[in-house]
Every structure is written in C-alpha cells, then in structure tokens.
C-alpha cells in the first residue's frame, strides 16, 4: 500500500512539474514573439520617420525646378518614388499597431503614427512644412512605451529565473 501511495504521489508531482514546464515554455515563446514584434515595430517606426527627409528634399527640388521651369524627368519621378517609400513604410507600421501591443503602447504608437502621417501630408500640402516638434514628441513617447514593455518583459524573465515574482500588466490580467 505504501508503495502504491508513493507511486501515486510521485506521478502527481511529475505531472505537476510537466505542466509547470509546459506553462513556462509557453510563456517564453509568447515573450520571445512579443519581443521580436516590439523590436520590429521599433525599426518600422524609425524607417517611417526616415522616409520624411528624402520626401522633403525631393519635393523641395521639384518645386524649385518647377518655378524655374527646369523640371527634368528625374525631378518629376523622385517625389513619386519618395512618396511611394513613405506610403509603404506607413502601411508597414499601421499593419503592426493592433497586432500584439498592450493598451498604452498601442495608444502611443498610434499617436506617433498619426503625427508622422500628418507630417508627410504637410510636406505635400504646406509650403512651410510640418511641425517636427510635435512629431518628435509623439515618436519619443512611442519609443519609450515600446522600451518600457521590453524592460517589463526582461524584468519578468529575470525575476522568474531568480524565483521572485513581479506583478506586470500581463500577469495582473491572469
């Protein structure tokens, strides 16, 4: 009887350990996926903002040459190419915003996206150009929100490896 009881207890303990290991592996995969997404989105935001100077330069050159009536075929094509790059970068960011981001980070990235979108429209429609200060402020808030989430994930991983627990938004929901 004692042997059967010991076997049953060992079986339950092993089953609990396997379930705990499976849960930890699942959490690691989720965190790795989210980290990769956060890094990718950060890069996409930088790329999107990086399309604005070439667009501004292309438009300035085109408008200056248009006033002088010296527009070449290349002068006419370059603004279109620059706008195509800006549009592609905007679509890439927009497609990622609602994908996995937690609430505050999603809000900050959305605000930054909208600020860059407005800046690109201002480049096309306004001789004075956009207010890069507003855009920069929104971008900094988005970068900080993404960075905070990355730090939160790493803090949770570090605490789990040392056996401590840390209440994070993702663990508070559970």
Beta strands, then each sheet from edge to edge (+ up, - down):
end
